[in-house]
Amino acid sequence: MPRQRLKFGVNPAVIMVALVVTAADAATKLWARHALAAHAQHVVGDIWLRLQYNSGISFSINQSGPLLTTIATIVVAVVAVVIGVRAQRGAPTVGFGLLLGGGVANVIDRLAANPHRVTDFMAVGSFPVFNLADAAITVGFIVLLVCAVRGQKLLVP
């Protein structure tokens, strides 16, 4: 018997992917805040684990306005959830799940912290330090972009 969507058109697989990403991100940030508090750790080549906090959004944009940043990220996350839970099966499910999980994880991290900042700890070369949620958002966006370019439907009508 094929899996059926919930009555309200919600794709439960999107929610499951988002929950896994959110939980994994919370666990890695908790680890980073403890293990990297005293010093950075070299992994290999240009890859480092280095604890930083970001009061802005991606690439440390708007660091001087954490309240505005917090409100904007909550609004974006709510809109993404409302849209994303209606994802088509397959790649759109994964794309929206990664996007939602990463977005919600960063919102939770920002709201739980005082002051309201996101925990970042992955450093690759001169690229800005990021976290698992940021990586999930980026990969989710790329998956959805590829689906859209290919003409694939992203949402259930």
C-alpha positions in Angstrom: 0.0 0.0 0.0 1.5 3.4 -0.9 2.2 5.9 1.8 -0.5 8.6 2.0 0.0 12.2 3.0 -1.7 13.6 6.1 -5.2 15.0 5.5 -4.0 18.6 5.3 -1.5 17.9 2.4 1.5 17.6 4.8 4.4 15.5 3.6 5.5 13.7 6.8 8.9 12.8 5.3 9.8 16.5 5.1 9.1 16.8 8.8 11.2 13.7 9.5 14.2 15.1 7.5 13.8 18.4 9.3 13.7 16.8 12.7 16.9 14.8 12.0 18.7 17.9 10.8 17.5 19.9 13.8 18.6 17.2 16.3 22.0 16.6 14.7 22.6 20.3 14.6 21.7 20.8 18.2 24.0 17.9 19.2 27.0 19.2 17.2 26.5 22.7 18.6 26.4 21.4 22.1 29.6 19.4 21.5 31.3 22.4 19.9 30.4 24.8 22.8 32.1 22.4 25.2 35.0 20.8 23.2 36.1 23.9 21.4 35.6 26.6 24.1 39.3 26.6 25.0 41.0 26.2 21.6 40.4 25.4 17.9 41.2 21.9 16.6 42.9 21.2 13.3 41.2 18.5 11.3 43.1 18.2 8.0 44.5 20.6 5.4 42.5 23.9 5.6 39.7 22.4 7.7 39.5 23.5 11.3 36.9 23.3 14.1 36.8 26.7 15.7 34.1 28.1 18.0 32.5 31.4 17.0 29.2 33.0 17.6 27.2 34.9 14.9 24.7 37.5 15.9 24.0 38.3 12.3 22.7 36.1 9.5 24.6 34.2 6.8 28.2 35.5 6.3 27.7 37.6 9.5 25.5 40.1 7.8 23.6 42.5 10.1 25.6 41.7 13.3 24.6 45.0 14.8 20.8 44.3 14.7 20.3 40.9 16.5 16.6 41.6 17.3 15.8 42.4 13.7 17.8 39.4 12.6 16.0 37.1 15.0 12.5 38.4 13.9 13.4 38.1 10.2 14.8 34.5 10.6 11.6 33.5 12.5 9.4 34.9 9.8 11.4 33.2 7.0 11.4 29.9 8.9 7.6 30.0 9.4 7.0 30.8 5.7 9.4 28.0 4.7 7.5 25.5 7.0 4.1 26.5 5.6 5.4 26.0 2.0 7.8 23.1 2.6 5.5 20.6 4.2 3.7 20.4 0.9 6.7 19.1 -1.0 6.5 16.5 -3.7 8.1 13.1 -3.0 11.7 12.5 -3.9 14.3 15.2 -4.2 12.0 18.1 -3.2 11.2 16.3 0.0 14.9 16.1 0.8 15.5 19.7 -0.3 12.7 21.2 1.8 13.5 18.9 4.8 17.2 20.1 4.8 16.1 23.7 4.3 13.5 23.6 7.1 15.7 21.6 9.5 18.6 24.0 9.1 16.4 27.1 9.4 14.6 25.8 12.4 17.8 24.7 14.1 19.4 28.1 13.7 16.3 29.8 15.0 16.2 27.6 18.0 19.9 28.1 18.7 19.5 31.9 18.3 16.5 32.0 20.7 18.1 29.8 23.3 21.3 31.8 23.5 21.7 34.9 25.5 22.7 37.2 23.8 20.8 35.9 20.7 23.6 34.4 18.6 24.1 31.3 16.5 26.9 28.8 17.3 29.3 28.3 14.4 32.3 26.0 14.4 33.3 24.6 11.0 36.0 26.5 9.3 37.3 25.7 5.8 40.1 27.9 4.4 39.1 31.6 4.3 35.3 30.8 4.0 33.2 32.1 6.9 32.8 29.8 9.8 29.5 27.8 9.6 27.6 25.0 11.3 25.6 21.9 10.3 22.4 23.8 9.9 24.0 26.3 7.5 25.3 23.4 5.5 21.9 21.8 5.4 20.3 25.0 4.3 22.8 25.4 1.5 22.5 21.8 0.3 18.7 22.0 0.5 18.6 25.2 -1.6 20.9 23.6 -4.2 18.6 20.5 -4.4 15.5 22.6 -4.8 17.3 24.8 -7.4 18.3 21.8 -9.4 14.8 20.4 -9.3 13.3 23.7 -10.4 15.9 24.0 -13.3 14.9 20.5 -14.4 11.3 21.6 -14.5 10.3 19.2 -11.6 7.3 20.2 -9.5 8.3 21.1 -6.0 5.0 21.2 -4.3 1.8 19.2 -4.2 -1.0 21.2 -5.8 
